[in-house]
Amino acid sequence: MTPRQRRMWGVGLVLFGAGVATALALQAFRENILYFYTPSQIESGEAPVARAFRIGGLVVPGSVHREPGDIDMSFVLTDNAHTVTVAYSKILPDLFREGQGIIARGRLGEDGVFSAEEVLAKHDENYMPPELAEALENTSHPGQSN
């Protein structure tokens, strides 16, 4: 084998290795990314059933249910067009309250109930994720001036 052929084989192996490393990195990235969905998108079937994702919306007043002495609870999220029931089994953030915007991370069950692993309450009255603000803007909601 001539030196030129050895160099070409070396360059080819380096390119092949870089391609494999890139493919593995992209696969890992795709598996670990968390997409954001609104209740309307979940209702329309856009959200995955077996994968983790984030959901955002407003907590429907009067929808928070907890058995006395139990940490398990459920509440309903809305984007003022559709609703999704969320089940949660941990301590809620201090800022969580009815009528407030939240983001939850978890999985959608076959029964349509979102099992949350984490619940984040907004920390500022003016902050809202852009996706949720757009979804609420497309529907009429309390406090919106027309």
N, C-alpha and C positions, 0 to 999 in steps of 0.2 A: 504494500500500500504506500502510495506516495505521500509526501508531507501535505500536499494540497488536499488529498482525499481525507487524510486524518483531520485536518482543520475543518473540512466540510461536515464530517461526522460529528466532530465536537460542537460546532455551531448548531447542527441539527438536534443534538441531544440537549443542549442548553435551551433552545427554543421549545422543544417538547416538554422539558421540565418546567419551564415558565408557564406554558399552556396548562399543564396539569395543576400547578399551584394556583393559578388564576381560577380555574374551574372549581377547585375545592374551596377556595375563599368565597367565591360567589355563591356556591351551594350553602355554605355555613351562614352567610349573610341572609340569604333568602329564608332559611329555616328560623332565624332568630329575629327577624323583623316583625314588629307589631303594627298592624294596620289599624286605622281608626274608622269606626262605622257609627252611624246614627241609627236610632230605632227604625226610621223609615227604610234605610238600606237593609237592615236585618229583616224587616217585614217583607221586603221585595226579594229576599233570598241571596243578596250579594255577599253576605258574611259567611265565612267558613264554619262548618259545624264541628269539626274535630281539631281545629287549630286555635291557639290563643290569639286574641286581638283586644283592642280597646274599644269601649263604647262610651259615648258621652251624651248627656242630656240633662234635663231638669228633673229633680225628684218631685213626683206628684204629691201634693199635699194630702195627708190622710192615708197614704199608701204604705207607710213604714209599719211593719208588723214584727213583733218579737214576743216569744213566749216568756212569761215571768221566770226568772232564774236561769234562762238559757241565753247563750251568746249568739246562737243562730238567728238570723233575721232575714227578712225580704222587704223589698221596696220596688216601686215601679218608676222607671225612667221614661221620659217623653221628649220628643222634639216638637210637640204640639200638633203632630200629624199622626204619629203612631206611638205605641208604648211597648216596653219590654220589661218583664219581671226579672229582678236581679236578686240572687240568693248570696248571702255573705256570712261567713262564720268567724269573723275576727272583730276586734275593737275598731269602731269607726273613728275617723279623724274628728278632732274637736270642732272643726268648722262645718261638719256635716249637719244639714237641717233640711226640712221639707221646703220645696220651692226653689232650691238652690241648684246651680249647675255643678255636676261632678263628672269625673272620668273614672271608669272602672276597667281593670285588666282581668281577663279570665277567658272562659270558653263557653260557647253556646251549646246547651244540651239538646238531645233529640226532642225533648218535650218543649223546647222553645224558651226555657228558663236559662238566663245567663248566670253561670256560677263564677262569681268574682273572687279573685285571689288578692286583689288590692283595690282600694277605693281612695281616690284623691279628690278632696274638696277644693274648690277654687279659693284662693287666698285674698282676692281683691274683688270688690264689687264690679269693677270695670273689665276684669280679665275674663276672656272666654276663648277656647280654642277656635281658630279660624273656621274649621269645618263645621263646628257646632253653631257658631254665629251665623254662618251662611245658611245652614239648615233652618234655624229659627227665623232668619230674615225672610225665607221663602214661605213661611207660614205665619199666620197672625198669632201673636202671643201677648199675654198681659204685659202692660207697660210699654208696648210698642206704639209709637205715635205714627199715625197714618196720614 
